[in-house]
Amino acid sequence: MISAGLFVVIGLLASICAVFPEDGIQLTEETSLRFPTLTEMLEGDTTATAESLLSAEELLAMREQELKHMQEEQQYIDYFKTNPGRIHFPADSAAYFDDFYAALTRARQKGVRVVHYGDSQLEADRLSCVLRQALQEEFGGGGNGWIPMVESLWSQTTNIYSAKTPRRYQIYGPASGRREGNNCYGPMGSVSMLDSTFTLSISPKKQQTGYVSANYFNRITLLSRNGGTIRMSAQGQTASAAGSDAALQLTRINVKDSTTTVSISLSGRGDVYGILLDNRGGVSVDNVPLRGCSGTIFTGMNAAQMRTYFEATNTQLIIMQFGGNSMPYIKTEQQVNTYVSSLRKQVQHMKRLAPDAKIMWVGPSDMSTRINGKMQTYPMLRTMDQAICKMVNEEGCAYWSLFESMGGPGSMARWANSSPALAGNDYVHFTRLGAQKAGELLTNAIMTGYRYYIFRHPEMQPDKLNTEPIPAPEMQLEVEQITLPNIPLDSDSYGDPRQDTFGEEMEAAETLMESGIQPGATQNAAEEVENTPAAGETAANEPDNTDPFFE
């Protein structure tokens, strides 16, 4: 009798499933009534995995535990073949990073640079600061690396103050913020126009506790391009960069004793692309956040400037972390393929610009949107993550899936619902603690590769090499003459200097999204956005000293 009744109920439910509109019935503007489809009723959740049943805290503990007992070669081989937190190397060969790891072992004698480009997940020096601290603790070094001349967004590591704000242009964002007929934005995609005396004060954030290597630096380098002479003064010493037709000029002052605070005075006229705060040896990590960027801008930047920077600073690893800003607009596999084709051009371009560096793409994190009344992973996210990985490996570069490392489908919701929260209630961005955890996942992936390198090449252990740090100069202060590669400004021979059409359209769409306007908004709304400062900026591009991220 019970069985018969149950069959009747199932039959009724199946009938409702069959006739109920798949998209549901709209009750009000914000409320709809939806019934599961028959397929959903029969199949249930087909995406559940063992990891999806773990809380965020359990998954992070498991990731850490996986790396503690790697002592035999087969354990490393298994890890690099199957572990979701691994780096995907081209041809499944961890040897791709061998040159990078070899450079790290000698970094105290010859400084090594890592440049970390990314979208808003990198803002406030998040993720990059975790990697920087770990590499500097292991291989020496100091300083935060690249510092913009204008701090328009809050930073969790560095205070940057100036009494006035010079005019600034960026390669990405609204067209009104770009240069007219000039693609010289420097290697970080932004330029400030120096036309008088300008003083910049830099100091570490006071809330940081313990020894933070990035707070201490003994080398100050100005990145500029000059029509006339630019003078930089710091610690009582002045260095000059004479007018030149060079693509990029690096003007440097060495400080004998490490410092944490500096006041830098600039005078003259020309383009200023930022300041580098480093040590003479060890590792430097540049944090380059490009809010709202889909990663399609690099072919639009001046190639000669970028080639000069990578070569002059001994850049050994370039990390490109993009994809999340495009996800809300991608609905089909064809759109995924189109976007990935655009990214392929960026990878190929970067390989030509930095032939001595290794390139690693970091894919988007998990991101959730409301589907059938429930926060779920964007339907095409895993497809896009896998497609970017495949493309990057085909181009002979490395890929790290933040999406899979943090737990795959549904993980952002679990991170947001953890206590304390590791993601914000937008189900897209990490909290400060969540960014710390994501940075640790990235760092562990890179350092696991390094330990495997040392396992394969025991003769490269730092204690078996002459890795004494570079001695400080005898003078209290000195100006260093830097030998730069002879690359003229117009040496832009790597294809169309503009980003491709798909990239331009995507950047425009993302600008609207970052400003709170949904796809399909009116042209008037788009024009309003173009004439409005980006979120987190004042009209004068003055620093916003509040934390824009969720606590």
C-alpha positions as CSV (number, residue, x, y, z in Angstrom):
1,M,0.0,0.0,0.0
2,I,2.9,2.3,0.9
3,S,4.7,1.4,-2.2
4,A,1.7,2.1,-4.4
5,G,1.2,5.5,-2.7
6,L,4.9,6.4,-3.2
7,F,4.6,5.6,-6.9
8,V,1.6,7.8,-7.2
9,V,3.5,10.7,-5.6
10,I,6.5,10.2,-7.8
11,G,4.2,10.1,-10.8
12,L,2.5,13.3,-9.8
13,L,5.9,15.0,-9.3
14,A,7.1,13.7,-12.7
15,S,4.0,15.2,-14.3
16,I,4.6,18.6,-12.7
17,C,8.2,18.4,-13.8
18,A,7.2,17.7,-17.4
19,V,4.7,20.6,-17.7
20,F,6.2,23.3,-15.5
21,P,8.1,26.0,-17.4
22,E,11.9,25.2,-17.2
23,D,12.7,28.9,-16.5
24,G,10.0,29.1,-13.8
25,I,7.1,31.5,-13.4
26,Q,7.9,35.2,-12.6
27,L,5.8,36.2,-9.6
28,T,7.3,39.7,-9.0
29,E,10.2,41.6,-10.4
30,E,12.6,40.0,-8.0
31,T,10.8,36.7,-7.2
32,S,10.2,33.6,-9.4
33,L,8.7,30.2,-8.8
34,R,10.7,27.3,-10.3
35,F,10.2,23.5,-10.2
36,P,13.1,21.1,-10.8
37,T,13.2,19.5,-14.3
38,L,12.6,15.8,-14.6
39,T,16.3,15.3,-15.4
40,E,17.3,17.2,-12.3
41,M,14.9,15.0,-10.2
42,L,16.3,11.8,-11.6
43,E,20.0,12.6,-11.8
44,G,20.4,14.8,-8.7
45,D,23.7,16.6,-8.2
46,T,26.2,15.1,-10.7
47,T,29.1,17.5,-9.8
48,A,29.6,16.4,-6.2
49,T,33.2,15.1,-5.5
50,A,35.0,14.0,-2.4
51,E,36.5,17.5,-2.1
52,S,33.2,19.2,-2.5
53,L,32.0,17.5,0.7
54,L,34.9,19.2,2.7
55,S,34.6,22.5,4.5
56,A,37.0,25.2,3.4
57,E,39.0,24.7,6.5
58,E,39.2,20.9,6.0
59,L,40.3,21.3,2.4
60,L,43.0,23.8,3.2
61,A,44.3,21.5,6.0
62,M,44.3,18.6,3.5
63,R,46.2,20.6,0.9
64,E,48.9,21.4,3.5
65,Q,49.1,17.8,4.7
66,E,49.6,16.6,1.2
67,L,52.9,18.3,0.9
68,K,54.4,17.3,4.3
69,H,55.6,13.8,3.5
70,M,57.0,14.1,-0.1
71,Q,60.3,12.3,0.3
72,E,60.4,9.8,-2.7
73,E,60.5,10.5,-6.4
74,Q,57.3,8.6,-7.0
75,Q,55.4,10.8,-4.5
76,Y,56.5,13.9,-6.5
77,I,55.6,12.2,-9.8
78,D,52.1,11.3,-8.5
79,Y,51.6,14.8,-7.1
80,F,52.4,16.5,-10.4
81,K,50.1,14.1,-12.3
82,T,47.0,14.1,-10.2
83,N,46.9,16.6,-7.3
84,P,44.4,19.4,-7.9
85,G,46.8,21.9,-6.3
86,R,49.7,21.2,-8.6
87,I,51.2,23.4,-11.3
88,H,50.3,22.1,-14.8
89,F,53.6,22.1,-16.6
90,P,53.9,21.8,-20.4
91,A,54.3,18.2,-21.5
92,D,53.8,17.3,-17.8
93,S,57.4,18.1,-17.2
94,A,58.3,19.8,-13.9
95,A,61.7,20.6,-15.6
96,Y,60.1,23.6,-17.2
97,F,60.8,25.7,-14.1
98,D,64.4,24.4,-13.6
99,D,66.0,27.6,-14.9
100,F,63.8,29.7,-12.6
101,Y,64.6,27.5,-9.6
102,A,68.4,27.5,-10.5
103,A,68.2,31.4,-10.6
104,L,66.5,31.4,-7.1
105,T,69.4,29.3,-5.6
106,R,71.8,32.1,-6.7
107,A,69.5,35.0,-6.0
108,R,71.6,36.4,-3.2
109,Q,74.4,37.0,-5.7
110,K,72.3,38.0,-8.6
111,G,68.8,39.4,-7.8
112,V,65.8,37.7,-9.4
113,R,62.6,39.4,-10.2
114,V,59.0,37.9,-10.3
115,V,56.3,40.1,-11.9
116,H,52.7,39.2,-10.9
117,Y,50.1,40.7,-13.1
118,G,46.4,40.2,-12.3
119,D,42.9,41.5,-11.9
120,S,41.2,42.8,-8.7
121,Q,42.1,39.7,-6.8
122,L,45.6,41.2,-6.5
123,E,44.5,44.6,-5.3
124,A,46.0,45.8,-2.0
125,D,49.1,43.6,-2.7
126,R,47.0,40.5,-1.8
127,L,48.4,37.1,-2.8
128,S,51.6,38.6,-4.1
129,C,52.7,39.7,-0.6
130,V,52.4,36.0,0.6
131,L,54.6,34.8,-2.3
132,R,57.0,37.7,-1.8
133,Q,57.5,37.0,1.9
134,A,58.1,33.3,1.4
135,L,60.6,33.7,-1.5
136,Q,62.5,36.4,0.4
137,E,62.7,34.3,3.5
138,E,64.1,31.4,1.5
139,F,66.3,33.2,-1.0
140,G,67.0,36.6,0.5
141,G,65.9,40.0,-0.7
142,G,63.7,42.8,0.5
143,G,61.4,45.6,-0.5
144,N,57.9,45.5,-2.0
145,G,59.2,45.8,-5.6
146,W,57.2,48.1,-7.9
147,I,55.4,51.0,-6.3
148,P,53.1,53.3,-8.4
149,M,53.7,57.0,-8.3
150,V,50.0,57.5,-7.5
151,E,48.3,55.1,-5.0
152,S,44.7,55.2,-6.1
153,L,43.7,52.1,-4.1
154,W,44.2,51.0,-0.5
155,S,47.3,48.7,0.1
156,Q,47.7,46.4,3.0
157,T,51.5,46.6,3.0
158,T,52.6,50.1,2.0
159,N,51.6,53.7,2.7
160,I,52.2,56.1,-0.3
161,Y,51.6,59.8,0.3
162,S,52.0,62.8,-1.9
163,A,50.7,66.3,-1.4
164,K,49.5,66.6,-5.0
165,T,48.5,64.2,-7.7
166,P,50.0,64.3,-11.2
167,R,48.0,63.4,-14.3
168,R,47.8,59.7,-14.8
169,Y,46.9,57.4,-17.7
170,Q,46.2,53.6,-17.8
171,I,46.2,51.1,-20.6
172,Y,42.9,49.6,-19.4
173,G,39.6,51.0,-18.2
174,P,37.6,53.9,-19.7
175,A,38.9,55.4,-22.9
176,S,39.0,58.8,-21.2
177,G,41.8,57.5,-19.0
178,R,44.1,56.4,-21.9
179,R,46.7,58.3,-23.9
180,E,45.9,59.7,-27.3
181,G,48.1,58.0,-30.0
182,N,50.7,56.8,-27.5
183,N,51.1,53.3,-26.1
184,C,53.9,54.1,-23.6
185,Y,52.4,53.1,-20.3
186,G,55.5,51.4,-19.0
187,P,55.8,47.7,-18.0
188,M,53.0,48.0,-15.4
189,G,50.3,49.6,-17.7
190,S,50.1,53.0,-16.0
191,V,52.1,56.3,-16.4
192,S,52.1,59.6,-14.4
193,M,53.1,62.8,-16.1
194,L,55.9,64.7,-14.3
195,D,55.9,68.4,-15.0
196,S,57.2,70.0,-11.8
197,T,58.7,69.0,-8.5
198,F,56.9,66.1,-6.8
199,T,57.6,64.5,-3.5
200,L,56.6,60.9,-2.6
201,S,56.7,59.5,1.0
202,I,56.7,55.7,1.4
203,S,56.4,53.7,4.6
204,P,55.2,50.3,5.7
205,K,51.7,49.7,7.2
206,K,51.8,50.0,11.0
207,Q,49.4,47.0,11.5
208,Q,52.0,44.6,10.2
209,T,53.6,42.6,13.0
210,G,56.9,40.7,13.2
211,Y,59.7,40.9,10.7
212,V,58.4,41.6,7.2
213,S,61.3,41.4,4.7
214,A,59.4,43.6,2.2
215,N,59.5,46.5,4.6
216,Y,63.3,46.7,4.3
217,F,65.1,47.9,1.2
218,N,68.5,49.3,0.2
219,R,67.9,50.1,-3.5
220,I,65.6,52.8,-5.0
221,T,65.0,52.7,-8.8
222,L,63.1,55.2,-10.9
223,L,61.3,54.0,-14.0
224,S,60.9,56.8,-16.6
225,R,61.1,58.0,-20.1
226,N,62.4,61.5,-20.5
227,G,62.2,64.3,-23.1
228,G,64.4,66.3,-20.7
229,T,66.3,65.7,-17.5
230,I,64.5,64.1,-14.5
231,R,66.2,64.3,-11.1
232,M,65.5,61.9,-8.2
233,S,66.6,62.8,-4.7
234,A,66.5,60.4,-1.7
235,Q,68.5,60.1,1.5
236,G,70.5,63.2,0.7
237,Q,71.7,61.9,-2.7
238,T,70.6,63.0,-6.2
239,A,70.6,61.0,-9.4
240,S,69.8,62.4,-12.8
241,A,68.3,60.8,-15.9
242,A,69.2,62.9,-19.0
243,G,66.9,63.2,-21.9
244,S,67.1,60.2,-24.2
245,D,65.3,58.3,-26.9
246,A,65.6,55.1,-25.0
247,A,62.4,53.1,-24.5
248,L,62.8,53.0,-20.7
249,Q,65.3,54.5,-18.3
250,L,66.2,53.1,-14.9
251,T,67.8,55.6,-12.5
252,R,69.0,54.0,-9.3
253,I,70.3,55.1,-5.8
254,N,71.8,52.5,-3.5
255,V,71.5,52.9,0.3
256,K,74.2,51.3,2.5
257,D,71.9,50.5,5.4
258,S,68.5,49.0,4.8
259,T,65.6,51.4,5.5
260,T,61.8,51.1,5.8
261,T,60.8,54.7,5.1
262,V,61.9,57.0,2.4
263,S,61.0,60.4,1.0
264,I,61.7,60.7,-2.8
265,S,61.7,64.0,-4.6
266,L,61.3,64.1,-8.4
267,S,61.8,67.1,-10.6
268,G,61.8,67.8,-14.3
269,R,59.5,66.7,-17.1
270,G,58.7,63.3,-18.5
271,D,56.8,60.0,-18.1
272,V,57.2,58.2,-14.7
273,Y,56.2,54.6,-14.6
274,G,56.8,54.0,-10.9
275,I,59.5,53.3,-8.3
276,L,61.2,50.0,-7.4
277,L,62.1,49.3,-3.8
278,D,64.4,46.3,-3.7
279,N,67.6,44.9,-2.2
280,R,70.8,44.5,-4.2
281,G,70.4,40.7,-4.1
282,G,67.6,38.2,-3.4
283,V,64.1,38.1,-4.8
284,S,61.8,40.9,-5.7
285,V,58.1,40.4,-6.4
286,D,56.1,43.1,-8.2
287,N,52.4,43.3,-7.5
288,V,50.5,44.7,-10.6
289,P,46.7,44.8,-10.0
290,L,44.7,45.8,-13.1
291,R,41.1,46.2,-11.8
292,G,38.5,45.0,-14.3
293,C,41.0,43.6,-16.7
294,S,40.5,40.4,-18.7
295,G,44.1,40.0,-19.5
296,T,43.9,41.0,-23.2
297,I,45.9,44.3,-22.9
298,F,49.5,43.2,-23.2
299,T,49.7,43.3,-27.0
300,G,48.6,47.0,-26.6
301,M,51.6,47.9,-24.4
302,N,54.8,49.2,-25.8
303,A,56.9,46.1,-26.5
304,A,60.3,47.9,-26.3
305,Q,59.5,49.2,-22.8
306,M,58.5,45.8,-21.5
307,R,61.5,44.0,-23.1
308,T,63.8,46.6,-21.5
309,Y,62.3,46.1,-18.1
310,F,62.3,42.3,-18.1
311,E,65.9,42.2,-19.3
312,A,67.3,45.0,-17.1
313,T,65.7,43.6,-13.9
314,N,66.5,39.9,-14.5
315,T,62.9,38.9,-14.5
316,Q,62.8,35.1,-14.3
317,L,59.1,34.5,-13.7
318,I,56.0,36.3,-15.1
319,I,52.7,35.4,-13.5
320,M,49.5,36.4,-15.4
321,Q,46.3,36.0,-13.3
322,F,43.2,36.7,-15.3
323,G,39.9,35.2,-16.4
324,G,37.5,36.1,-13.6
325,N,36.3,39.4,-15.0
326,S,35.2,37.7,-18.3
327,M,33.2,34.9,-16.6
328,P,29.9,36.6,-16.2
329,Y,29.7,37.3,-19.9
330,I,30.6,33.8,-21.1
331,K,27.6,31.6,-21.7
332,T,28.7,29.1,-24.4
333,E,31.7,27.0,-25.3
334,Q,32.2,29.1,-28.4
335,Q,32.6,32.2,-26.3
336,V,35.1,30.3,-24.2
337,N,37.1,29.4,-27.3
338,T,37.0,33.0,-28.6
339,Y,38.3,34.4,-25.3
340,V,41.0,31.7,-25.0
341,S,42.1,32.5,-28.5
342,S,42.6,36.1,-27.4
343,L,44.6,35.0,-24.4
344,R,46.8,32.9,-26.6
345,K,48.0,36.0,-28.4
346,Q,48.9,37.5,-25.0
347,V,50.9,34.5,-24.0
348,Q,52.7,34.3,-27.4
349,H,53.5,38.1,-27.1
350,M,54.9,37.8,-23.6
351,K,57.1,34.8,-24.6
352,R,58.7,37.0,-27.3
353,L,59.1,39.9,-24.9
354,A,60.8,37.9,-22.2
355,P,62.5,34.9,-23.7
356,D,64.6,34.3,-20.6
357,A,61.7,34.2,-18.2
358,K,59.2,31.4,-17.4
359,I,55.5,32.2,-17.7
360,M,52.8,30.9,-15.5
361,W,49.1,31.7,-16.0
362,V,46.9,31.6,-12.9
363,G,43.3,30.9,-13.7
364,P,40.2,32.4,-12.1
365,S,39.0,31.4,-8.6
366,D,35.7,29.8,-8.2
367,M,32.9,32.3,-8.6
368,S,29.2,31.9,-7.7
369,T,26.0,33.3,-9.1
370,R,22.4,32.7,-8.2
371,I,21.0,29.8,-10.2
372,N,17.5,28.5,-9.3
373,G,17.6,30.4,-6.0
374,K,21.0,29.0,-4.9
375,M,24.5,30.3,-5.1
376,Q,26.3,28.0,-7.6
377,T,29.5,28.1,-9.7
378,Y,29.2,29.8,-13.0
379,P,28.2,27.1,-15.5
380,M,31.1,27.7,-17.9
381,L,33.8,28.3,-15.3
382,R,35.4,24.8,-15.2
383,T,35.2,24.7,-19.0
384,M,37.1,28.0,-19.3
385,D,39.6,26.9,-16.6
386,Q,40.4,23.7,-18.5
387,A,40.5,25.5,-21.9
388,I,43.0,28.1,-20.6
389,C,45.2,25.4,-19.1
390,K,45.2,23.5,-22.3
391,M,46.1,26.6,-24.4
392,V,48.9,27.7,-22.0
393,N,50.5,24.2,-21.9
394,E,50.3,24.1,-25.8
395,E,52.2,27.4,-25.8
396,G,54.9,25.8,-23.7
397,C,54.1,27.6,-20.4
398,A,52.8,26.6,-17.0
399,Y,49.3,26.9,-15.6
400,W,48.0,26.9,-12.0
401,S,44.3,26.4,-11.4
402,L,43.2,28.5,-8.4
403,F,39.7,27.1,-9.1
404,E,40.7,23.5,-8.6
405,S,43.2,24.3,-5.8
406,M,40.5,25.9,-3.6
407,G,38.1,23.0,-4.0
408,G,36.5,23.2,-7.5
409,P,32.7,23.8,-8.0
410,G,30.9,25.3,-5.1
411,S,34.1,26.2,-3.2
412,M,33.6,30.0,-3.2
413,A,30.3,29.5,-1.4
414,R,32.0,27.3,1.1
415,W,34.8,29.8,1.6
416,A,32.2,32.6,2.1
417,N,30.2,30.5,4.6
418,S,33.3,29.5,6.6
419,S,34.0,31.0,10.0
420,P,35.8,33.3,9.9
421,A,34.7,34.1,6.3
422,L,37.3,33.5,3.6
423,A,35.3,35.1,0.8
424,G,33.0,38.1,0.7
425,N,29.2,38.1,0.2
426,D,29.7,38.9,-3.5
427,Y,30.9,35.3,-3.9
428,V,33.7,36.5,-6.1
429,H,36.4,38.2,-4.0
430,F,38.4,36.8,-1.1
431,T,38.4,38.4,2.3
432,R,41.8,39.5,3.6
433,L,42.2,36.1,5.4
434,G,40.9,34.3,2.3
435,A,43.5,36.0,0.1
436,Q,46.2,35.0,2.6
437,K,45.1,31.4,2.2
438,A,44.9,31.6,-1.6
439,G,48.4,33.1,-1.6
440,E,49.6,30.2,0.5
441,L,48.1,27.7,-2.0
442,L,50.0,29.5,-4.8
443,T,53.2,29.7,-2.8
444,N,53.0,26.0,-1.8
445,A,52.6,25.0,-5.4
446,I,55.7,26.9,-6.5
447,M,57.8,25.8,-3.6
448,T,56.8,22.1,-4.0
449,G,58.2,22.4,-7.5
450,Y,61.4,23.9,-6.0
451,R,61.7,21.0,-3.5
452,Y,61.3,18.5,-6.4
453,Y,64.0,20.4,-8.3
454,I,66.4,20.1,-5.4
455,F,65.5,16.4,-5.0
456,R,66.5,16.0,-8.7
457,H,69.5,18.3,-8.4
458,P,71.0,17.9,-4.9
459,E,74.1,19.7,-6.0
460,M,72.0,22.9,-6.3
461,Q,71.1,23.1,-2.6
462,P,72.0,26.6,-1.4
463,D,74.3,25.3,1.3
464,K,76.4,23.6,-1.4
465,L,76.8,26.8,-3.5
466,N,78.6,30.0,-2.9
467,T,75.6,32.1,-2.1
468,E,77.1,34.9,0.1
469,P,75.0,38.0,-0.3
470,I,76.2,41.0,-2.3
471,P,78.3,43.3,0.0
472,A,77.1,46.8,0.7
473,P,78.9,49.6,-1.0
474,E,81.6,51.4,1.0
475,M,79.9,54.7,0.5
476,Q,76.9,55.6,2.6
477,L,75.0,56.3,-0.6
478,E,75.8,55.8,-4.2
479,V,74.3,56.4,-7.6
480,E,74.6,53.3,-9.8
481,Q,75.1,53.6,-13.5
482,I,72.8,50.9,-15.1
483,T,73.7,49.3,-18.4
484,L,70.4,48.8,-20.3
485,P,69.7,46.8,-23.4
486,N,69.9,48.9,-26.5
487,I,66.2,48.9,-27.5
488,P,64.9,52.0,-29.2
489,L,61.4,53.2,-28.4
490,D,60.0,52.4,-31.8
491,S,61.2,48.8,-31.7
492,D,57.7,47.5,-31.5
493,S,58.0,44.7,-34.0
494,Y,55.7,42.1,-32.5
495,G,52.5,42.5,-34.4
496,D,49.6,44.9,-34.0
497,P,50.3,47.2,-31.0
498,R,46.5,47.3,-30.2
499,Q,44.7,44.6,-28.3
500,D,42.4,42.5,-30.5
501,T,38.8,43.4,-31.0
502,F,37.5,40.8,-28.7
503,G,39.7,42.1,-25.9
504,E,38.5,45.7,-26.4
505,E,34.8,44.7,-26.3
506,M,35.4,42.6,-23.2
507,E,37.3,45.5,-21.5
508,A,34.3,47.8,-22.2
509,A,31.8,45.3,-20.8
510,E,33.9,44.7,-17.7
511,T,34.2,48.5,-17.1
512,L,30.4,48.6,-16.9
513,M,30.3,45.6,-14.5
514,E,32.9,47.0,-12.2
515,S,30.8,50.2,-12.1
516,G,27.6,48.4,-11.2
517,I,26.0,48.6,-14.7
518,Q,24.8,45.2,-16.0
519,P,25.4,44.0,-19.6
520,G,22.9,45.6,-22.0
521,A,22.8,48.9,-20.1
522,T,22.0,52.1,-22.2
523,Q,24.6,54.1,-24.0
524,N,23.9,57.0,-21.7
525,A,24.8,54.8,-18.7
526,A,28.0,53.8,-20.4
527,E,28.9,57.4,-21.0
528,E,28.2,58.3,-17.4
529,V,30.6,55.5,-16.4
530,E,33.3,56.8,-18.7
531,N,33.2,60.2,-17.1
532,T,33.1,58.9,-13.5
533,P,36.1,57.9,-11.5
534,A,36.5,54.1,-11.0
535,A,35.2,52.6,-7.8
536,G,37.7,53.2,-5.0
537,E,39.1,56.4,-6.6
538,T,38.3,60.1,-6.0
539,A,38.0,62.5,-8.9
540,A,41.6,63.5,-8.3
541,N,42.9,59.9,-8.1
542,E,43.8,60.5,-4.4
543,P,44.4,57.4,-2.3
544,D,41.4,55.7,-0.7
545,N,42.8,54.6,2.6
546,T,39.9,52.4,3.5
547,D,40.0,48.7,3.0
548,P,37.8,47.9,0.0
549,F,37.8,44.2,0.8
550,F,35.6,42.3,3.2
551,E,36.9,41.7,6.7
